[in-house]
Amino acid sequence: MNINIFIRNVQLYKLGIGELNGRDKKIYNFLVDNLTGLCVYTSDKKPNYLYFGKTIDTIVLSYDSKNQILYIDYDKIWSFFNDNLSMGYVDLESLMRWWVGGGLNLKPKHINELFHYNNMSVGGGLNLKPKHIDYGRNTL
């Protein structure tokens, strides 16, 4: 996947002067459906982390701002791209850098998958508190 061509096609599509092919449309729709309108949560126990999810029970991204590492939920995000679209790490990394850079204003140095996130004691163990809510869509 050429991320620059994908980005250009998405920009043209959003302006109403272009179309997305089947694969690109599937990728874009998945990103919009799953990675927009995310609530941002923080925790006093891990103050350098930001947690992103539709609700506290559906955290899909975790960002370690100290080490600039973005963790992507394997079951909800990573496996969709890997299993359904045969995207490898390099393509997924480029795609996620673009998406979280424009939509969440994050600049990760590293991107890793996060396994079994919801099995961790997120709510009680970390005592997450909403910081703000991002209602917008990626504006790139």
C-alpha positions in Angstrom: 0.0 0.0 0.0 1.3 3.4 -0.9 0.2 5.6 2.0 0.8 8.9 0.0 -1.6 7.8 -2.8 -4.1 6.6 -0.2 -4.0 10.0 1.5 -4.4 11.9 -1.7 -7.3 9.7 -2.7 -9.0 10.2 0.6 -8.5 14.0 0.4 -10.1 14.0 -3.1 -12.9 11.8 -1.9 -13.7 14.0 1.0 -13.8 17.0 -1.3 -16.3 15.2 -3.5 -14.1 15.1 -6.6 -12.8 11.6 -6.3 -13.7 8.0 -5.6 -12.1 5.3 -3.5 -11.5 1.8 -4.8 -13.0 -1.1 -2.9 -9.9 -1.7 -0.6 -9.3 2.0 0.1 -13.0 2.5 0.8 -13.0 -0.4 3.3 -9.9 1.0 5.0 -11.3 4.5 5.2 -14.7 3.4 6.4 -13.1 1.2 9.1 -11.0 4.2 10.3 -14.0 6.5 10.4 -16.3 4.0 12.1 -13.7 2.9 14.7 -11.2 5.7 15.3 -13.3 8.9 15.2 -15.4 10.3 18.0 -13.1 8.8 20.6 -13.2 9.8 24.3 -9.8 10.5 25.8 -9.2 9.1 29.3 -6.3 9.8 31.7 -5.2 8.2 34.9 -3.5 9.5 38.0 -1.7 6.1 38.3 -0.2 6.5 34.8 -0.1 10.2 34.1 1.9 10.0 30.9 -0.7 7.7 29.2 -3.7 8.7 27.2 -6.4 6.1 26.5 -8.8 6.4 23.6 -12.1 4.6 23.2 -15.8 5.0 22.4 -16.4 4.3 26.1 -14.2 3.3 29.0 -15.1 -0.4 28.2 -13.9 -0.1 24.5 -10.4 1.4 24.7 -8.8 0.9 21.3 -5.7 3.0 21.5 -3.2 3.8 24.3 -0.5 6.4 24.0 2.6 6.6 26.2 3.5 10.2 25.7 6.8 9.9 27.7 8.1 7.2 25.3 6.0 8.2 22.3 4.6 4.7 21.8 1.1 4.1 20.4 -0.5 0.8 21.4 -3.2 -0.4 19.1 -5.8 -3.0 20.3 -5.0 -6.2 18.5 -8.5 -7.7 18.5 -10.4 -4.6 17.4 -7.9 -2.8 15.1 -4.7 -4.6 14.3 -6.2 -7.9 13.3 -8.8 -6.2 11.0 -6.0 -4.8 8.8 -3.7 -7.7 9.1 -6.2 -10.6 8.7 -8.8 -9.0 6.4 -6.6 -6.8 4.2 -3.3 -8.5 4.5 -1.6 -5.3 5.6 1.8 -5.8 7.1 3.4 -3.8 9.9 5.0 -1.1 7.7 1.8 -0.3 5.9 -0.3 -0.3 9.1 2.3 1.8 10.9 2.2 4.5 8.1 -1.5 4.5 8.0 -1.9 4.8 11.8 0.8 7.6 12.0 -1.2 9.6 9.4 -4.6 8.9 11.1 -3.6 9.7 14.7 -1.4 12.6 13.6 -4.3 14.3 11.9 -7.2 13.2 14.1 -5.7 13.0 17.5 -2.6 15.2 17.1 -0.3 12.4 18.3 3.3 11.9 16.9 4.3 8.3 17.9 7.8 7.2 17.4 6.8 3.5 17.8 3.5 1.6 17.2 2.8 -1.7 18.8 -0.1 -4.0 19.1 -1.7 -4.4 22.5 -3.2 -7.8 23.3 -6.2 -8.4 25.5 -6.6 -4.8 26.6 -10.1 -5.3 28.0 -8.9 -8.2 30.2 -6.7 -5.7 32.2 -8.3 -3.9 35.1 -8.7 -0.7 33.2 -11.6 0.9 35.0 -10.9 0.0 38.6 -7.2 -0.6 38.4 -6.3 2.6 36.6 -9.3 4.7 37.7 -9.6 6.4 34.3 -11.2 9.8 34.1 -12.5 11.5 30.9 -10.2 14.3 29.8 -12.1 15.6 26.8 -14.1 14.2 23.9 -13.1 14.3 20.3 -16.4 14.5 18.3 -14.7 15.4 15.0 -13.6 13.3 12.1 -10.0 13.2 10.8 -9.6 16.4 8.9 -6.7 15.5 6.6 
